Amino acid sequence: MSVQTGMAIQVDNLSRHFGQKTIFQGVSFRFDGPGLFGITGSNGKGKTSLLKILCGFARPNGGTVRWARSGVEIELDQLSQVASLSGPYIDLPDYLRLDELIRLHEQMLGHRFRETKRSEVLDMAGLSAHKQQFIQDFSSGMKQRVRLMLTFLTDVPFWLLDEPSSNLDAAGFEFYSHNIRQEKNIRLILVASNQPESELIGATSMYEL
């Protein structure tokens, strides 16, 4: 796969079925980053299924997905080193306090943890006063901010965000929007959205399912 820019995702003739039901088929696109890109469509069109396939968490029934960085194709078993996925279905460990979760995230990422952004991102998420609170006591909106925060603290070239503004209030949405504006010129950010008019402002390109 020829890559003219720093990072790319290419999808060719992808299909996904659940039993006799076709979720999508014939999906083909290519996104060359950095930039903000979107996968749009109404509920039930398969946006989440597609993101999970892109990340290797699910297998398609047909077609191919190819990733590349600096002209070098990325193998499936290397994706966790270069990509971060955030979605409202991502489970958080309820038994941990927030500061414990952040330390665990740091330990798992190693040099890919954005230590210099820790305080800034935590403050912007409105979570600095909740560091000693257990995740199980967080509201759904706070948990969604935590999910986004973990991706925003991950220094990898690909960020994949599924319905990022789900359960967010105005302050939470500004937290999302600010980080996208700051980072879209240095990463390939792919957002699955049924609200492109708000979640995908300034997008380079979008694919509609």
C-alpha positions in Angstrom: 0.0 0.0 0.0 1.5 3.3 -1.1 1.3 6.0 1.5 2.1 9.6 0.7 1.5 11.0 4.1 2.3 9.9 7.7 -0.5 7.5 8.4 -3.3 5.8 6.5 -6.3 3.4 6.9 -7.5 1.6 3.8 -10.7 -0.5 3.7 -11.6 -2.6 0.6 -15.0 -4.2 0.0 -15.6 -4.9 3.7 -18.7 -6.8 4.8 -20.3 -7.9 8.1 -23.2 -10.2 8.8 -25.0 -11.3 11.9 -26.7 -14.6 11.0 -28.9 -13.9 8.1 -28.8 -10.1 8.6 -26.4 -8.0 6.5 -25.0 -5.1 8.6 -23.0 -3.6 5.8 -21.3 -4.7 2.6 -19.1 -3.3 -0.1 -17.5 -0.7 2.3 -14.4 0.8 0.8 -12.6 4.0 1.7 -9.1 5.4 2.4 -8.2 8.0 4.9 -4.7 9.6 4.8 -3.7 11.5 7.9 -3.1 13.5 9.9 -6.6 14.9 10.1 -10.1 14.4 11.4 -12.2 11.8 9.6 -15.7 10.5 10.0 -17.8 7.4 9.6 -21.4 8.5 9.6 -24.9 6.9 9.5 -28.0 6.5 11.6 -28.2 4.0 14.5 -28.0 0.4 13.4 -25.9 1.0 10.3 -22.9 -0.7 11.7 -20.6 2.1 12.7 -19.5 0.4 16.0 -19.1 -3.0 14.2 -16.9 -1.3 11.6 -14.7 0.4 14.2 -14.2 -2.9 16.1 -13.2 -4.5 12.8 -10.8 -1.8 12.1 -9.2 -2.3 15.5 -9.0 -6.1 15.1 -11.6 -6.7 17.9 -14.0 -8.3 15.4 -13.6 -10.1 12.1 -15.3 -9.1 8.9 -17.1 -11.6 6.7 -15.3 -10.3 3.7 -12.9 -7.6 2.6 -9.6 -6.3 4.0 -8.4 -3.6 6.3 -4.9 -2.2 6.0 -3.0 0.3 8.2 0.2 2.1 7.5 2.5 4.6 9.1 5.4 6.3 7.3 4.9 4.0 4.3 5.2 0.8 6.4 2.2 -1.5 6.7 1.1 -2.2 10.3 0.3 -5.8 11.2 -2.8 -6.6 13.1 -0.9 -7.8 16.2 0.9 -4.4 16.3 -2.3 -2.2 16.3 -2.4 -1.8 20.1 1.0 -0.1 19.8 -0.3 2.6 17.4 -4.0 3.0 18.0 -6.4 3.8 20.8 -10.2 3.1 20.7 -12.7 4.9 22.9 -16.4 4.1 23.0 -19.3 4.2 25.4 -19.3 0.4 25.6 -15.7 0.3 26.8 -15.8 -1.2 30.3 -14.1 0.7 33.1 -12.9 -1.1 36.3 -15.4 0.1 38.8 -13.4 -1.1 41.8 -10.6 1.4 41.1 -10.3 5.0 42.1 -9.7 7.4 39.2 -6.1 8.1 40.2 -5.5 4.4 40.3 -6.9 3.9 36.9 -4.7 6.7 35.5 -1.6 5.1 37.1 -2.6 1.7 35.6 -3.0 3.3 32.2 0.4 4.9 32.5 2.0 1.5 33.5 0.4 -0.2 30.5 1.4 2.4 28.0 5.0 3.1 29.2 6.6 5.8 26.9 3.3 6.2 25.0 1.7 7.8 28.1 1.5 11.6 27.7 2.9 12.5 31.1 3.2 16.2 30.2 -0.5 16.4 29.4 -1.8 14.6 32.6 -2.8 17.6 34.6 -4.1 19.6 31.7 -6.3 16.8 30.4 -7.6 15.9 33.8 -8.5 19.5 34.5 -10.2 20.0 31.2 -12.2 16.8 31.8 -13.5 18.4 35.0 -12.2 15.3 36.9 -9.4 16.8 39.0 -11.6 16.9 42.1 -12.6 13.3 41.7 -9.2 11.5 41.6 -9.9 9.7 44.9 -13.4 8.7 43.9 -14.3 5.1 42.8 -15.3 4.7 39.2 -18.4 2.9 40.3 -19.7 6.1 41.8 -19.3 8.1 38.6 -22.3 9.2 36.5 -22.5 8.0 32.9 -21.3 11.3 31.7 -18.3 11.3 34.0 -17.4 7.7 32.8 -17.6 8.9 29.2 -15.2 11.7 30.0 -12.9 9.2 31.6 -12.9 7.0 28.4 -12.0 10.0 26.3 -9.4 11.2 28.8 -7.6 7.8 28.6 -7.4 8.1 24.8 -6.3 11.7 25.0 -3.5 10.7 27.3 -2.3 8.0 24.8 0.4 9.2 22.4 -0.3 7.1 19.3 -0.8 8.1 15.7 -4.4 6.8 15.4 -7.3 7.7 17.7 -10.6 6.0 17.0 -13.6 7.5 18.8 -17.1 5.9 18.7 -20.0 8.4 19.4 -17.6 10.5 21.6 -20.3 13.0 22.8 -22.6 10.2 24.2 -23.8 11.2 27.6 -21.7 14.4 27.7 -23.0 17.8 28.9 -21.8 21.1 27.4 -18.6 21.1 29.4 -17.9 17.6 28.5 -18.5 18.3 24.8 -16.1 21.2 25.0 -13.5 18.9 26.5 -13.9 16.6 23.5 -13.9 19.4 20.9 -10.9 21.2 22.3 -8.7 18.0 22.2 -9.8 17.3 18.6 -8.9 20.8 17.5 -5.5 20.5 19.2 -4.6 17.1 17.9 -6.1 16.7 14.5 -3.0 18.1 12.8 -0.7 15.5 14.2 -2.8 12.3 14.4 -5.3 10.5 12.3 -8.5 10.8 14.3 -11.4 8.7 13.1 -14.8 9.4 14.7 -17.9 7.2 14.2 -20.9 9.6 14.6 -24.6 10.0 14.0 -24.1 13.7 14.9 -21.6 14.9 12.3 -22.8 18.5 12.5 -21.3 18.7 16.0 -18.8 15.9 16.4 -17.1 16.3 13.0 -16.7 20.0 12.6 -13.7 20.6 10.4 -13.4 17.0 9.2 -11.2 16.3 6.2 -13.4 13.5 4.9 -16.4 11.4 5.8 -17.7 8.0 4.8 -21.5 7.4 5.1 -22.7 3.8 5.9 
